[in-house]
Amino acid sequence: MGRHEPATGRRRVPLVLAATAAVLVLGTTGWVVVERATQQPGCAGEDAVRVAVAPELAAAVDRIGRTVADGQCFRFEVEERDPAAVASSLTVADGTKRPDVWIPDSTLRLRRAKAAGAADVPESGSPVANSPVVFAVTEEVARSLGWPDEQPDWPELLASGTPLGLPDPGTDPAGVSALLGISKAFSQPSEVAATMRRLAPNTLPAVADLYARLPGAGSSRQPVSAFPASETSVLRYNARAGVTATPAQLVALYAPQPVPSLDYPFAVLGNAGQAQREAAAKLLRALLEPDGQAALADVGVRTPDGRMLYGHLGDEHVSARTQPLASLPPDDVLDALLGQWAKINTSSRARVLIDVSGSMNAVVPDSGGRTRMQLTVDAAARALDLFKPTSETATWIFATELDGDRDYREVLPMAPVSAQLAAGAAQRLRDLRATPNGQTGLYDTVLAAYRQSRQDWEPGRLNLVIVMTDGRNSDPHGISRDQLLDQLRSLQDPKRPLPVIAIGLGTDIDVPELDAITAATGGRTFVAPDPAHIADVFYGALAGLSCPTAGCA
C-alpha cells in the first residue's frame, strides 16, 4: 500500500492472547480464530463472537473487545474488513463466515446491503464513532483560498477551478455525502448540475484511489487537488505523509451546512445466536463508555455526537469544533439524488434547435433589457458546461427560409463538447441574433433534425433532439402537424431511443403542440412562462434526462 493511501485493505488485527493460546488463520480471507488450551473456570464452553470492523476502527475495537472478554465465557474474533467487501459477501454467499456483528463506516452500507438482499442485516445500528465528511485539499489550494487566516467553505472551493475528484457515490458513502452537501450549498439547480458535471471526469471507485492521484503521488493520470473524504482519513494521511506544514499535508474543508458523517453503526446481524447477542451488547456498552471512546479517539475518530476528544485540538489542518450532525435522508431522496448524478454523468449526443424567429427579439420584463433571444442563447452557451466533456452536440437555428427554402441552418456542427468549448462555441452561441421578420418553421425543422439524428444515432449515448422556441409553427409552406407526427411515429425504434425535448419560452407557445411532438418520440415538454428563468428550466431539463439504453457511459 503506497504511503499516500489511507489503509483500506484487509489485514487481521493481532490478538493479545494467553500464554497457552494457539492461533489459526483460515485462508487469506478468513477469520482469525483463537483456540484456547484452557477455558475460563466455570465455562462449559467458549462462545466465539465474529466482529467485522471498518479498517480504521479495527485496532481499537479489538483492544476493547479483549478487555470485555477477559474472564468471560466468550471471545471476540475481530477482523478488519473493507465495508464494501463485507456488504458483497453478505449479499451473495462467497464462502466467507458471516459475522455476528458488523461495524461498517456508514449506516448507508447497512441500508444498501439490506436492499440488495441481505435479509439478516438491520437497516440501522448504534453509532459508536463519527467522522465528518470534508473536502480534503492540498495546502497550496487551501492557502490560495485564504487558509489558515480564513476557513474556506465548499462553494469557494468548487468555484475556484481547482482540479476536483469524487469517490463514486454509487459505492462510497463519502461520495453520497458530498453530493448532498453540494445540493445544499447551491440554491440554483443549474449550479448543482454544473458542479456535478465538474466532478464527473475524476470520479474514482474509492477515496483511496483519489489519495493516489494527489500531486506528487506518482500517478501517471492528471492529479487532483481536492476531493471528499472523511476527516479521519485526512488525519491518517497527514500522519503518514510527514511532519506538520510540509507540502504533503492536507487541509479539511467542512460543509457550510451539515451533511451525513460516517457514523460507524454497531449492527448485530440476524444470524447471531443468543450468546453472541449478549456478548455483543457488552461490547457495545464498553465502546460507548469513556475508556472505549478514548480508544476510538486514538485512531482519529470523534464521539458519536461529533466531539473531538483530544489529539488534534491545535491542528490547523482540521477543525476541533464540534461538528453538527445530519441524518441520512430517506431512500427515495437518496435515489433521486443518485439518479440525477447518473444522468448528468451520462455522455450525450444532442442536436439543439434554437428559434431565431422575429418574436425572439421581444424584450423580457425585469431582465435588464435583455431579449428572449439573448436569454436563450446565453442559457444554451452556459449549458455546454452541463454536458459531459465526451458528449457531442450540434446546434441549428431555425425560423423560415434561413438557407434558401430551408427553415434551418447548422451553426455548430456535431463535435465533442470539449472541442466545442475549446473552439469558442459558447461565444458563437451568444453572438446569434434573431431574424427580424422571420416566422417559426417548427415542423420542417424538427422533422429534418430528427431524420438526421436518427441517421447518425450512436449506441452507448443519450441521443436526443432539444428544441427551444417561443411560439408555434407559423410556416404556411411547410408540412402540417399531422404529417409531422406521422413521420415521427414512423421513425421510432424501441431499440434506438431518440426523444425530443421541447423547451417553450413565454406565454405564446402552444403547449399541446409541443406535447404532441415530444410524446410521439418518448420525450417531454418543459415550459418557462417567464423567459427570464429559461436558464433554470433548461438546466432542469438536462439534469432530468436519463440514459434509456444499456451501455451508456
N, C-alpha and C positions, 0 to 999 in steps of 0.2 A: 504494500500500500504506500503510495507516494506521500511525501512529507506535507503536501498541500491538501490532502484529503482528510476530513474527519473520519474516524473509524466507523464504517457502516457495514463492514463484512461480518462474518460469523466467526467467533472464536470462543472457546469454552472458558468459563471463569474458573480459576484454580480454587479448589475447595481445601480449606484447612481441616484436616481430619485427625482423629485419634491415632495414637501410635500403632494401633492394631488394624487400622483401616486399609483396605485394598481398593484400588481404583481401576475400573474397567471402562474404557472408552469404546463405544459401539459404533464403528464406522466413522466416515467423515461428516455425516450429518446427524448422527445420533446424539443421545443424551450422555452426560457424564453421570454414570451410575456408581453409587457408592455402596459397597457391601461391607458392613462392619463385622468383624470377627466375633465381637461380643455385643449383646443388646443391653439396653438400659434395664436396670433392675425393675422387676415388676411388669415388664412388657412381654406379652405373648408373642409379639412380632413388631416389626417396624414398618410403618406406612410411608411409602415414598410419595412425595407431592412434586409433580413436574411443573416447573415455572419457566415459561418462555418470556424473555425480557428484551426490550429495545436496547441496543448495544450501549448507549450512553449511561443507562441506569444499572446495567447488569452487575457490575462490581459492588455497588452499594447495596443492592437487593440481596446479593449473595452474603455479604458481610452481616447484614441484619438478620437474614434467614438463619445463619449458623447460630447466632445468639439466641433466636427464638427457639430453635430446635434442641438446644443444649438441655439434656436431662429429660427430654420428651420421648414419646413413643412414635415419633415421625421424623423424617428428614426432608429437606428441600433439595431437589435436583434442579439447579438453576442453569439455564442455557441462554447465552447471548445470541439472539437471532434477529435478523432483519425483519421488521414487521411485515413487509410485503411478502417475504418468503413464508412466514407463518400463515398469513391470510390465504396464500395459494395452497398450502398443504392442508389447511382446514376445509377448504372448498372442494378440492379434488384430492382424494386419498393418494399419497405418494409413498406409503410405507413408513413414513416418519411417525413416531409415537406422538399421540395427541397430548398437549399439555393439559393440566388441570387448571392452571392459572395462566392468563396471558396479560402481560403489561406492554401494550404497544405504545407508540408515541402519540397517538391521537384517537379520540373516540370515532373519528371518521373511518379508521381501519375496522373497528367493530361493525359499524353500520354497513360498510361495503362487503365485509365477509358474510354477514347475515344475509344481505340482499342477494349475494352470489350463491347461496345455498348451504352455508354452514349453519345448520339448524341449532347446534348446541352453543353458538356464540351469542351472548347477550348484546343488545344494541347500545348499552352504556355500561360504565363501571364507576368505581370510586377513584377520582383523580388523586394521585399521590405526589405529583410534582407539577411544574408548569414551566414552559419556556416560550416567551413571546416570539412570534414570527416577525422578523425585521428584514430590512434590506441590508445585506452585507455589502459594503462599498470599500474600495481601496482608500487609504489615507489621502492619496493625491486627489481623488474625486471629492472626498469629504472636505478637504481644505478649499477646493475651488467653490464649494457651496457655503463657506463661512465657518466651518468647524475648525477649532474647538470653541471659538468665541460664541458661535451660534449653533443651535441644534437644527440642522436641515430636516425638512419633512419629505414625505413621499412625493407630493406634487412637484416640489422644486427639483428633486432628482429626476423624476420622469420627464420633466420638460427641459432638462439640461443637455440632451444629446449624448449622454453617457452610454457606452455600449452595454446593453442590458441582457440578462439571461433570465430564465424561468425554469424551475423544476416542473415537470409535466403535471398539470393539475389533475389529469386523469388517473395518476398513480401516487402523487405525493401531496400530503396534507398541507405542506408549506406553500405549494403552488395554489391550492384552493384558497387558503387564507389571503394570499397576495391578490388574487382576483377579487375577493370580497372587499379587501382594502381599497383597491383601485376603483371599484364601483361606488364606494363611499366617498372617495377623495375628490371625484369629479362630479359636477352637477349635471353636465350635458351628456346624453348618450353618445354623441359624436366623440367627445373626449375619451370616454371609456373605451369605445371601439378602436379609436386611433392608438391608444396606449396598448391595448391588447395586440393590435397588429404589430407594434414595435417589438413586443416581446416574442412574437411568434418565431422569427428566424433562429433564435438561440434558445429554443425550448428543448431541454435535455431530460433524459429519464429520471434523474435524481439529483439532489443537492450536491452529492459527492462529485458528480460529473462537472458541475459548474465550478467547484473549487479547483478542479484540474484545468480549467480554462482561464484562470486568473492570469494577469500579465506576469510573465516570468516563470510560469509553472511548467513550461516546456512543451505545451501543446502546439501542434502544427496548425491548429484551427485559429480563427480570429479570436482574440482574447475578449473576455467580458470583464467589466469593472464593477458591476453591481448586480445583485440577484437576491431574491427572497431566500431566507434560511432561518433556522432557529437561532435565538440568542446563544443557546448552549453550544451550537456548532461553531459560532463565531469565536466564543471564548476558547474552545478546544483548538481551533485553527491558530489563534494568536499564541496560545501556549506552545504549540508545536513549531510556529514559524520563527520564533526568536524573541529577543527582549523587546519590551515596550518601546514604541517610537521608531522602530525600524520600518523601512518602506513596505515590508511584507505584512504589516499589521492591517487588520480590517476594522472598520467602524460600523456600528449598528445604528441604523436609522429606523425610528419607530413610527408606526402608523398614526396619523393625526386623529383617527377615530378607532376605537377598539376593534380588533379582528380576533377570530378564534386562535388561541395559542395551542401549542402542543400540550395536552393535558394529562398524558400518561395514565390512562384509566386502568385500574386493577379489576380485571374481569375473571370471575370464576366460571369455567365452561360447564355446560350441562352434563358432560360425561363424568365429572368429578364425583367420587364417592363421598359418603358422609364424613368419613375420617379425613379425607382431603379437604373438604369444605371447612371443617372445624379448624384444621391446621392453617388453612388459608386465611381464615378470619383473624387468627392470632398474628399472622404475618402482616396483614393489612393494618391492624391496630399499631403494631410496632413501627411500621413505616411512617405512620402519621404522628407518632409521638416525637418529642424533641430530639431524642438520640437518632431516630430514623430520619427526621428532616435534616439534621446536621450531616448525616452520612450522605444524603442526596445532594445537599448543598455543596459538598466536597467535589462532586462531579460536574458542577456548573449549572444546576437547575434551581428554580425558585420554588417557594412553597405553593401549594395548590391555589392560594388566594393571591398569588402574584408578587409576593415579597421576596426580595433578595436578602438572605440572612447575613452573609459576610463573604469576604474573599475578593470582591471586585468593587467595593464601595468607592474607592478612589480612582477607578479606571475610567479615563475619559472616553474610551472606545465603546463603552456600554453605559446605559443609564441605570443608576441604583434606585431610581424612583419606583415605587410600587406601581406595577402596570395594571390598568383596569382590565377586567375580564369581559369576554364576549362569548355568548353561547353559539354553538354551531347551529346554523339555520336549519329549518326542516328540509327534508329530502327534496321536496318539489322546488324549493328556492335554489338549492344546490344544483339540481338537474337543469333548471332554466339557465343558471349562470354557466355551467359547463357546456350546455347546448350552444349558448352564444359563443363561447370560446371555440368550440369545434367548428362552428360555421365561419367565424372570422378567420380561422386557421386553415380554411379550405382555399385551394387555388381555383380561380375562376377563369372563364373565357367569356367576356361580356362585350356586347355591341351596344353602345349608348347612343340613343337618338335624342337630339335636343331641338326643340321647337324654336325657330327663329322667325316666326310669322310676325306681322306688324303689331299685333296686340301685346307682344312681349316687351314693347317699348313703354308700356304703361308704368308710371311711377308708383311705387308701393308706399302707402301711408306709413309713417313712423319708421322709415328705413333710412333716413338721412338723405332723401332724394334719389335713392337707387331705384333702378327699373327692375321689372321681373327678369329681364334678360341678364342683367348684372348679377342679381342674386343667384340665378340658376347656374350660370357658368362658374361663379365663384364656388358654389357648393360642389359642382362637378369636379372642379380643379382640386379642391381640398379632399374630395372623396378618393382621389387616387392613392392617398396615404392609407386608406382603409383596406385596400386590396393587398393581398399577399404579394411580395415582390415578384414571385414567379407567376402570378396571374397575368393574363393577357387581356387587353382592352382595345377597342376601336371606337371612334366617335364619328357619328354622322350628324349633320344638321339638316333640318327639313322645313319647308314652307310650301311654295308652289313654284315650279319651273326654275329651280335653282341651277340646274345643269341641263340646258336645252329643255326638253319636255319632261325631264325627271324632276320630281319634287324634292329630291335629296341629294346630298353631296358628302363624300367622305372627307373629313378634315384631319383625322388622325388614323392612320392605318393600324391594323391589328399588330400589336407588339407587346412584349413583356412590360409590366408596369415599371420595373426598374429602369428599362431602356427609355420608356416614355418620359419618366421624371428626369433622367439624365439629359434628354434632348430638349427639355424646356416645355413639355406638354402642358404643365399647369398654366404657364403664362399664355400659351397659344389658346387655351380654352378661355381664359379671362379676356382675351382680345377679340373674341367673337362678338358680332353685332347683329341685331335683328334686322330683317328686311322690311323697310318702311311700309310697303304696300302688299307684302306677301300674305297669302291666305294659308290655311292649315291643311296640307296634303297628308293627313294622318294615315289613311287606309293604304294608299300606294306605298308609303314609306315603310310601314310596319310589315307589309307582305314582302317587300323586297329584302328588308333586313332579315326577316325570318327565313326566307329561302336561302340567303347567303349563309346564315348561321347554321341552318340545317346541313348545308353542303360541307361546311368546314367544322362540323361538330367534332369534339375531341373527347375520348374516354378519360376517366380519372379526374375530370374537372367539373365544376359547376358551370354549365353552359347556359347562357341566358341573354335576353334582349331587354334593355331598360329604356323606357320611353318617358321623356319629361316634356309635358305640354301644358299650356294654359287654356286650351279651348277644345273645340270639337272639330271633326272633319268638315272642311268648307271648300273642298276642291270639286267644282261641278263637272270636271272632265275625268275624274278618277273612278275607281271601282266603287261599288256600293258596300254597305256594311254586310249584307247577306253574302255577297261574293267573297269578301274578306274572310268572314267566319267559316264559310265552306272550304276555302283554300287552307286556312289554318288547321281545320279539323283533318283535312286530307293529309297534312304533313306530319301528323302526330305519330310517334314511335315510342311505345312504352319503355323499350329498352334503351332509348336515347332521349331522355327528357330534355326539353328546351322551353322553359317557362318564359312568358313575357311579364315583366314587372312594370306597371304603369304608375307614374307619379304625377298627379294632377295638381296644378297650381291655380289658386284663386277661386272665385265663385262662378266663373263662366264655363267651367268644364262640364262635360256630360258624363257623370259618374256611371250611369247604366251602360253607356257606350264603352267606357274603359273596362268595366266589369265583364262585359261580354267578350271583349278581346282577350283579357287575361284568363278568364275561365276556360276558354277554348284551348288554352295551352297549359293549363295547370298552374298558372301564375296568380298574381294578386295585385290589387289596386291600393295605392296609398294616396291620401289626399292632404294637401296643405292649403286650407281655405285662406290662410294668411300667408302669402308668398314670403313674408319676412322670416318665416320659420321653415323655409324649404330645406335648409341645411339639416335641421334635426330630423325632418321626415325622410330625407334621402339617406342619412346615416342609419336611421332606424330601419329602413327598408333593407339596406345592405347587411346590417347586423342580424336581421331576422331571416336571412336566406339560409337554406340548408342544402347539403350535397345529396342529391337523390340517387346517386349511383355508387356502386361498390368501387373501391379503389381510389376514391378522392383523397388527395393529399395536399 
